[in-house]
């Protein structure tokens, strides 16, 4: 096997794997505070991308559209929390699973009726002309994916560790009951986690859309792989999702090239099955200690 070909496949696959890691990070944000997951996260990625595309078509500049798109993502995340999660959590049942799926289907149907079923190109000022770096072809557009993923995850982690709201987030994640006894509103903190999850979804949509296209089904495959990354890494390990995302992206790229494109989805599914069978808490997850 040609070493340069393998290196090219690994780099290209790793960059896409970072998108999986970013969406998986959105799962982690909500799970940390509420032990719930938005199963419509992929639809948030898609709707955010369509909203950003619409703003661009209306003549709004790309760099002004980006913060507006992130605000829309945050609002979508808050909508999911209020409409599909809060009541189920208050009643202490698992109804949020079905409700978030239903909301995702609603977003999908709305996107088809508003924007149509056809995929559309997403304009970007970032160049797509390939550069040669150590014999590997890579475009500034692909590099922007890596920079965007690490930037948004780094900003959120700094927010969680260095701000008062972030400390409340960490407190609720550690022990919700104890946090409420200290005067921290768990409901507001969960709202914050869902809004941050919506921002993450919007960033994912902005990063992946110029490379692929914008369409109602654009995130259906992404979200399954992202869920695999989250489960394999562990739903409480931000650093872990990056490593697993890079690994899965590279493995998919190599599998597609050497085995066939029809087997591209297999590595993620195999990793998910193995994780659930061997280590349900994830490779980097913490094994809960049961008090006797």
N, C-alpha and C positions, 0 to 999 in steps of 0.2 A: 504494500500500500504506500502511495506517495505521501510523504510527511507534510508537504505544503498543502495538499488537498485536505488532509485530516485537520490541520491547523485552521484552514479557512472554514471548514464545516463547524469546528468547535467554536470559533469566534462568532460566526453568524448565528449559530444556535444559541449561544450564551446570551447574546443581546436580546433575542426573543424571550429567552428564559427569564430575563429581568422583568419583562412585562408580566409574566406569570407571577413572579415574586411580589410585584407591586400590588396586583389584585389580591393575592393571598394575604398581603399585609393589611388590606382593608378588612378581610375576614377577621384577622387577629384583633384589630382595633375594637370591633364590636363584641367579640367573644370575651375580651379581657374584662369589660365592665358589666356585661349583662348575661354572659354565657349563651348568647344567641348569635346567629349568623344570618346575614341577608342573602338568601338564595336567589335574589334578583339582582345581585351585584353586577352580573354581566350586562343586564339591561340598563343599569345606571351608566356603565361605560358607553354603551351604544347611544342612549338618549343624549348624554353629555356631548358626545362627538357630533351628533346631528345638530344640537343647539349651537355649538361652536361653528359648524359649517354654515348654518343659516346666518349667523352674525357676520361671518366673512363675506357671504354673498350679498349682504346688505351694505357692504362697503366699510365695515369696521376694520381697522388695521389689526394685523395678526397679534401684535404685542399688547394692544388694548383689549383684544378679544380674550386672551389667555386668562387674565384675572376675572373677567366677567364669566367665563366658562367655569372657573373654579367655584365662584359664588353660586352658580346654578347647580353644580354638583353637590355643594353643601346643602342647598335647599332641598334637592331631591333626596338626599340622605335623611334629612329631618322629616320629610314626608313619609318615608318608609318607617321610621321609628314611631311616628305618631299614629299612622294608619294601620300598621301591621305588626308592631312589636309591643308597644306600651301596654295595651289592654291584656295581652296574653301574659306578660310578665307580672302585671298586677294580680291576675288570677292564678299565677304560679302554675301555668300549664305550658305545653309545647305547641300551642296554636300558632306561634310565630313562624313555625316551619312552613305550614300551608299558606299562611297569609303573605309571607314574603314571596313565595312562589307565585301566588295569584297576582300580587302587585307587579312582579316581573312580567307575567303574561299580559297584564294590562298595558304596561309600558311598550311591550313588543307590538301589540295590536295598535296602540296609538301611533307608534312610529310608522307602521305600514300605512295607516290611513292619512297621516299628515305628510310624510315625506316619500311614500311609495316603497315598492319592494326592490327597486333597482339599486345596485351599489354605485356609489359616487366617489370620484377622486377628492382628496382633501388637499387644498393648496397650502403650501408652506414656503416661507422665505429661506429655509435651510436647504443647502445644496444637496443634491442626490448623486453628484458625480463622484465616482470611486477614487480613493486615494490608495497608494501603495505604502503600507507600513510593515517593514520587515517581511516583505513578500506576500503580505495578506491584504486583499482588497477590502476596504471598508469606507463607507460614505459618512460625511458629516451628519447626515440624517440618522444613521444608525448610532453614531456616537452620541447624538442628542438624547437617544433613548436611555443610554447608561447614565448620562449626566442628570437627566430628568428624574430617573428612578432614585438615584442616590441623594439628589438634592431634596426631594419631597420627603423621603424617609428620614433623612438627617434633620430637616427642619422640624418634623413632627416629634422625633425623639428628643431634640433640644427643648421643644415646647413642653413635653411631658416631664422633663427633668429639671428645668430651670424656671418655670413659671408657677404661679399659685394655682391656676386652673389645671396645669399639668400635674401638680402634686395631688390635687383632688382626684384626677384621673387614676393615678397610680394607687392612691389609697383605696378607692372603690374596687379597683382590679385586685388588690391584695385581700381585702376583707370588706365586703359591702356593709354588713351589719355594724362592724366597728367604725367604719367611716361615717355612717349615719349617726351613730352615737356622738361622734366628734363634730356634728353639725354640718356635714357635707351632704348635699342633696344628690342621692344616687340617680334620681330621675333626670336631673339636669346634666349629670355627668354622662349618662347613657346617651342623652341627646347630643352631647358634644362628641362622643365616640362615633355616632352615626353620621354626624355632619363631616367629621374628618374622613370617615370611610367614603362619603360621597365625593369629597375633594380628591381623594386617592383615585376613585373611579374616573373622575373627570381628567386627571393627569394621564391615566392609562389610555383614555380615549384620544387625547391630544397627541400622545407619543406614538401610538400604533396606527392611527388613521392614515397618516401620510405614507406609511410603508405598505399598508394593505389598501383598503377602501372603507368608506362609510356605508353601512347597510344594516337592515334589521337583524341579520344573522351574524354580524361581524364578531360578536363576543360569545356566541354559543359554545364554540370550542375553547376559547380562552378561559372561560370561567371554570370549565371542568378540569382543565389542567392546573389552574390556579388553586382549585380546591384540593387537588392531589398534592400540590406543593405544600399547602397549609397543613394538611393532615400528616404527610410524611415528615415535615420539619417539626411539627408540633404547634398547636394553636397558641402558644405563649412564648414563641421564640422568633423575634424580629430578625436577628442575625441568621438564624437557621433558614428562613424562607429564601434569603438571598443565595445561600450556598446550594440549597436544593433546587431553586429555580435555575441557576446556572448549570447545574448538573443535568437536570431534565431537558433543558433547551439543547444542550450539546448532544445528549443521548438521542433525542428526537431527530436532530439533523443527521447524525451518523446513521441511524436506523433507516431514515428515508433514503439516504444515498446508497447504502450498501445492501439493504434488504428490499426496499421498495417503498414508494410513497404511501401505498395502502397500509403499511405497518407503522406509519408515523405516530398514530395515537396510542399504539400498544405500550410503549415504555411508561407513560403516565398511569395507565390503568394497572399495569403490573406492579408498579411502585406503590400505588394506593392499596391494592389487595394485600401485598406483603406487609405494609405498615399496619393495616387493620388486623392482620392475622398475628404478627410477631410483636409489634410494639405500638399499641393503640394511642399512646401518649405522644408518639412521634420520636424521631431520632434525637432531637434536641429538647424534647418536652420533659417536664418534671413529673416523676412518678408520684402521685398523691400519697401522703402518709395517712393511714387510717388510725384514728384515735380509738383506743379500746377503753 
